[in-house]
Amino acid sequence: MIAAIIGATGLVGNALLTRIIESEQYSKVLVIGRSGPNLVEHQFGAEKVQFIACQLDELHELILAEKVDHAFCCLGTTIKQAGSEEAFMQVDKLAVLAFAKLCQIQVNPALKFMVVTALGADAKSTVFYNRIKGEVEQALKALSLPVLNIFQPSLLLGPRDNRRFMEDIGQSIFGGLSFLFIGPLRQYQPIDAQTVAESMYQVALKPQVAPTTQIINNAMMHRCHYS
């Protein structure tokens, strides 16, 4: 199969790209983004990965030459990193939708679209971050993609290339207290980016009959239960 991934230089995206490269299920992976992934450590990376350089605001002009079977969207930033709420929306909402439409226009009835949003995503939320994530989910559902899988992780754990001070503090505090998140609190337990990436990979390979929309929440990813 052929996969496409956007956000491959991020925490989840990088882990997922490694998983796809090492998988015999995929013959090629199209990596779309502003900068190419680091393939030094991947034995088969150079022959399996096709990098497509593209600014996020130019996605609507892009045309994919090959039909994609599985599309993985791992885009995500913070308001501080983006610089403003408007810039944040350009990445976490507009670019996500542009990528979905790019894959949708290929008219593949078996297309699977996997996207990372966030725990607490709610289009009616008074919290800006959660509201945008919720609006993205609503907009993706409205596209009527053949198969849509939405992953809602809690605080992501793992080493970042771009340091996020508050998230680093959160990782240090909540990562060390993960054992306290039991029972009803399980859904809020911080989750390793590798776990999220593995969840996306496993769900992509599961048989799903179109049309299907599924939400894989934080607790489901923790216990590796996606059905």
Disulfide bonds with the S-S distance in Angstrom:
none
